[in-house]
């Protein structure tokens, strides 16, 4: 199985994974043959891509960090919270239940790197984004050996990190170019979210709502709203900053093409120590694959390959299968490939 962006889909391809609507209804079932009509409808729904099965990706099994059922339930729950911010009792119940479910599933799969590219519909971007940040944050928290109670607070903070956007005019959230005044209003969302949670959900842990306040702070002190620097930013704030930016980078949006996971990882490495906490980046690079399983890559020696396994300790040099001779090569350990690098990703 491998991921193919919608722009690269071709009639005759076989769907490798159920494709769901925003409400969790199966739009296309696994193993169906994709037609031009299906591709047109997928494009109209602004779905970023699908998983296919073909001879190139034969025997590649992609393990889910969380199940489709839990992801769909979590997105629906976040949508309910953000659309009903005054339903305080229900919000607390939802946050607690989803946090425990996400952590439970990830703990059962904690040896798994994040290899799955989330299939998103842009209309639900804010809600699926919050779920993705919660999943990424949980993976980082588990890798840091945070105790369960702290993990639950971290996931709660991640799910609610953009709750302040409920109080921002909707047109500003999708506007391509903002005036100075509009940018100021948009940048007020961490503080609005913090005040809302602190005022109306005071049973939520202090660390959770401080994380909401600080998720746009930068490690070098050039972030907002308070310009905090280094470890003066809470641990939750530093984790959320990293996970928030990564998920936004790999998401297709009306005014910006999605980055490949490898491109997003390069961005994070470039801003290591300025935007991001170096200690957290080190953990992140071990747990999030720059070349997810099923990625077709071009090597510097001219060979095309497909990623069949990732090396947690050296994620930029995965184990690949050479397409023309089916040879399995570990780019980290194979001495014959020590000078061979990955030069590009092919999405065909």
ZIFEN-V57306 format. One record per residue. N is the residue number from 1. SS is DSSP state (~ for helix, > for strand, _ for the rest). PHI is phi as a letter, one per 20 degrees, with the letter a starting at -180 (* if undefined). Layout:
{{N | SS | PHI} {N | SS | PHI}}
This chain:
{{1 | _ | *} {2 | > | b} {3 | > | e} {4 | > | c} {5 | > | g} {6 | ~ | g} {7 | ~ | f} {8 | ~ | d} {9 | _ | f} {10 | _ | c} {11 | _ | g} {12 | _ | o} {13 | _ | f} {14 | > | d} {15 | > | f} {16 | _ | e} {17 | _ | b} {18 | _ | g} {19 | > | d} {20 | > | d} {21 | _ | e} {22 | _ | g} {23 | _ | e} {24 | _ | n} {25 | _ | e} {26 | > | f} {27 | > | e} {28 | > | c} {29 | _ | e} {30 | _ | g} {31 | _ | n} {32 | _ | f} {33 | > | e} {34 | _ | f} {35 | _ | d} {36 | ~ | f} {37 | ~ | f} {38 | ~ | f} {39 | ~ | f} {40 | ~ | g} {41 | ~ | f} {42 | ~ | f} {43 | ~ | f} {44 | ~ | f} {45 | _ | e} {46 | _ | l} {47 | > | e} {48 | _ | f} {49 | > | r} {50 | > | c} {51 | > | e} {52 | > | c} {53 | > | d} {54 | _ | b} {55 | _ | f} {56 | _ | f} {57 | _ | d} {58 | _ | g} {59 | _ | m} {60 | _ | e} {61 | _ | d} {62 | _ | d} {63 | _ | e} {64 | _ | e} {65 | _ | f} {66 | _ | c} {67 | _ | f} {68 | ~ | g} {69 | ~ | f} {70 | ~ | f} {71 | ~ | f} {72 | ~ | f} {73 | ~ | f} {74 | ~ | f} {75 | ~ | f} {76 | ~ | f} {77 | ~ | f} {78 | ~ | f} {79 | ~ | g} {80 | ~ | f} {81 | ~ | f} {82 | ~ | f} {83 | ~ | e} {84 | _ | c} {85 | _ | f} {86 | _ | e} {87 | _ | e} {88 | ~ | f} {89 | ~ | f} {90 | ~ | f} {91 | ~ | g} {92 | ~ | f} {93 | ~ | f} {94 | ~ | f} {95 | ~ | g} {96 | ~ | f} {97 | ~ | f} {98 | ~ | f} {99 | ~ | g} {100 | ~ | f} {101 | ~ | f} {102 | ~ | f} {103 | ~ | f} {104 | ~ | g} {105 | ~ | f} {106 | ~ | f} {107 | ~ | f} {108 | ~ | f} {109 | _ | c} {110 | _ | f} {111 | _ | e} {112 | _ | e} {113 | _ | f} {114 | > | f} {115 | _ | d} {116 | _ | e} {117 | _ | e} {118 | _ | f} {119 | _ | e} {120 | _ | d} {121 | > | d} {122 | ~ | g} {123 | ~ | g} {124 | ~ | d} {125 | ~ | g} {126 | ~ | g} {127 | ~ | f} {128 | ~ | f} {129 | ~ | f} {130 | ~ | f} {131 | ~ | f} {132 | ~ | f} {133 | ~ | f} {134 | ~ | f} {135 | ~ | f} {136 | ~ | f} {137 | ~ | f} {138 | ~ | f} {139 | ~ | f} {140 | ~ | f} {141 | ~ | f} {142 | ~ | f} {143 | ~ | f} {144 | _ | e} {145 | _ | m} {146 | _ | f} {147 | _ | f} {148 | ~ | g} {149 | ~ | f} {150 | ~ | f} {151 | ~ | f} {152 | ~ | f} {153 | ~ | f} {154 | ~ | f} {155 | ~ | f} {156 | ~ | f} {157 | ~ | f} {158 | ~ | f} {159 | ~ | f} {160 | _ | d} {161 | _ | f} {162 | _ | d} {163 | ~ | f} {164 | ~ | f} {165 | ~ | f} {166 | ~ | f} {167 | ~ | e} {168 | _ | d} {169 | _ | g} {170 | ~ | g} {171 | ~ | f} {172 | ~ | f} {173 | ~ | f} {174 | ~ | d} {175 | _ | f} {176 | _ | f} {177 | _ | d} {178 | _ | d} {179 | _ | f} {180 | ~ | g} {181 | ~ | f} {182 | ~ | f} {183 | ~ | f} {184 | ~ | f} {185 | ~ | f} {186 | ~ | f} {187 | _ | f} {188 | _ | e} {189 | ~ | f} {190 | ~ | f} {191 | ~ | f} {192 | ~ | f} {193 | ~ | f} {194 | ~ | f} {195 | ~ | f} {196 | ~ | f} {197 | ~ | f} {198 | ~ | f} {199 | ~ | e} {200 | ~ | d} {201 | _ | c} {202 | _ | f} {203 | _ | e} {204 | _ | f} {205 | _ | g} {206 | ~ | g} {207 | ~ | f} {208 | ~ | f} {209 | ~ | f} {210 | ~ | f} {211 | ~ | g} {212 | ~ | g} {213 | ~ | f} {214 | ~ | d} {215 | _ | f} {216 | _ | d} {217 | _ | f} {218 | _ | d} {219 | _ | f} {220 | _ | e} {221 | _ | n} {222 | _ | d} {223 | _ | e} {224 | _ | b} {225 | _ | e} {226 | _ | d} {227 | _ | m} {228 | _ | f} {229 | _ | c} {230 | ~ | l} {231 | ~ | e} {232 | ~ | f} {233 | _ | e} {234 | _ | f} {235 | ~ | g} {236 | ~ | f} {237 | ~ | f} {238 | ~ | f} {239 | ~ | f} {240 | ~ | f} {241 | ~ | g} {242 | ~ | f} {243 | ~ | f} {244 | ~ | f} {245 | ~ | f} {246 | ~ | g} {247 | ~ | f} {248 | ~ | f} {249 | ~ | f} {250 | _ | e} {251 | _ | d} {252 | _ | f} {253 | > | c} {254 | _ | g} {255 | _ | d} {256 | > | b} {257 | _ | f} {258 | _ | f} {259 | _ | e} {260 | _ | f} {261 | ~ | g} {262 | ~ | f} {263 | ~ | f} {264 | ~ | f} {265 | ~ | f} {266 | ~ | g} {267 | ~ | f} {268 | ~ | f} {269 | ~ | f} {270 | ~ | f} {271 | _ | d} {272 | > | f} {273 | _ | n} {274 | _ | d} {275 | _ | e} {276 | > | d} {277 | _ | f} {278 | ~ | g} {279 | ~ | f} {280 | ~ | f} {281 | ~ | f} {282 | ~ | g} {283 | ~ | f} {284 | ~ | g} {285 | ~ | f} {286 | ~ | e} {287 | ~ | d} {288 | > | d} {289 | _ | f} {290 | _ | f} {291 | _ | c} {292 | _ | g} {293 | _ | g} {294 | _ | n} {295 | _ | f} {296 | > | e} {297 | > | c} {298 | > | d} {299 | > | e} {300 | _ | f} {301 | _ | e} {302 | _ | n} {303 | _ | e} {304 | > | e} {305 | > | b} {306 | > | c} {307 | > | f} {308 | > | d} {309 | > | a} {310 | _ | d} {311 | _ | e} {312 | ~ | g} {313 | ~ | e} {314 | ~ | b} {315 | _ | f} {316 | _ | e} {317 | _ | c} {318 | _ | f} {319 | > | e} {320 | > | c} {321 | > | d} {322 | > | f} {323 | _ | f} {324 | _ | e} {325 | _ | c} {326 | _ | m} {327 | _ | f} {328 | > | e} {329 | > | c} {330 | > | e} {331 | _ | f} {332 | _ | e} {333 | _ | d} {334 | _ | f} {335 | ~ | f} {336 | ~ | f} {337 | ~ | d} {338 | _ | f} {339 | _ | d} {340 | _ | e} {341 | _ | c} {342 | > | e} {343 | > | d} {344 | > | a} {345 | > | d} {346 | > | d} {347 | _ | d} {348 | _ | f}}
